[in-house]
């Protein structure tokens, strides 16, 4: 769901504030490097609503920048 947010960094910062000390945040998002998603993008068949796309690397960088989750 993180790909639908206009400011995923703020979401992560807020999530960290609300998690218990040993709490865990579970994120799911399409991987822009998946062959299936690349094919869908090239064919113009992606579903609307995605504000941003992530690869494993970009998601890890975002997590490091916003709360170290």
Secondary structure as a PSIPRED ss2 file (coil, helix, strand):
# PSIPRED VFORMAT (PSIPRED V4.0)

   1 X C   1.000  0.000  0.000
   2 X H   0.000  1.000  0.000
   3 X H   0.000  1.000  0.000
   4 X H   0.000  1.000  0.000
   5 X C   1.000  0.000  0.000
   6 X C   1.000  0.000  0.000
   7 X C   1.000  0.000  0.000
   8 X H   0.000  1.000  0.000
   9 X H   0.000  1.000  0.000
  10 X H   0.000  1.000  0.000
  11 X H   0.000  1.000  0.000
  12 X H   0.000  1.000  0.000
  13 X H   0.000  1.000  0.000
  14 X H   0.000  1.000  0.000
  15 X H   0.000  1.000  0.000
  16 X H   0.000  1.000  0.000
  17 X H   0.000  1.000  0.000
  18 X H   0.000  1.000  0.000
  19 X C   1.000  0.000  0.000
  20 X C   1.000  0.000  0.000
  21 X C   1.000  0.000  0.000
  22 X C   1.000  0.000  0.000
  23 X C   1.000  0.000  0.000
  24 X C   1.000  0.000  0.000
  25 X C   1.000  0.000  0.000
  26 X C   1.000  0.000  0.000
  27 X C   1.000  0.000  0.000
  28 X C   1.000  0.000  0.000
  29 X C   1.000  0.000  0.000
  30 X C   1.000  0.000  0.000
  31 X E   0.000  0.000  1.000
  32 X C   1.000  0.000  0.000
  33 X C   1.000  0.000  0.000
  34 X C   1.000  0.000  0.000
  35 X H   0.000  1.000  0.000
  36 X H   0.000  1.000  0.000
  37 X H   0.000  1.000  0.000
  38 X H   0.000  1.000  0.000
  39 X H   0.000  1.000  0.000
  40 X H   0.000  1.000  0.000
  41 X H   0.000  1.000  0.000
  42 X H   0.000  1.000  0.000
  43 X C   1.000  0.000  0.000
  44 X C   1.000  0.000  0.000
  45 X C   1.000  0.000  0.000
  46 X C   1.000  0.000  0.000
  47 X C   1.000  0.000  0.000
  48 X C   1.000  0.000  0.000
  49 X C   1.000  0.000  0.000
  50 X C   1.000  0.000  0.000
  51 X C   1.000  0.000  0.000
  52 X C   1.000  0.000  0.000
  53 X C   1.000  0.000  0.000
  54 X E   0.000  0.000  1.000
  55 X C   1.000  0.000  0.000
  56 X H   0.000  1.000  0.000
  57 X H   0.000  1.000  0.000
  58 X H   0.000  1.000  0.000
  59 X H   0.000  1.000  0.000
  60 X H   0.000  1.000  0.000
  61 X H   0.000  1.000  0.000
  62 X H   0.000  1.000  0.000
  63 X H   0.000  1.000  0.000
  64 X H   0.000  1.000  0.000
  65 X H   0.000  1.000  0.000
  66 X C   1.000  0.000  0.000
  67 X C   1.000  0.000  0.000
  68 X C   1.000  0.000  0.000
  69 X C   1.000  0.000  0.000
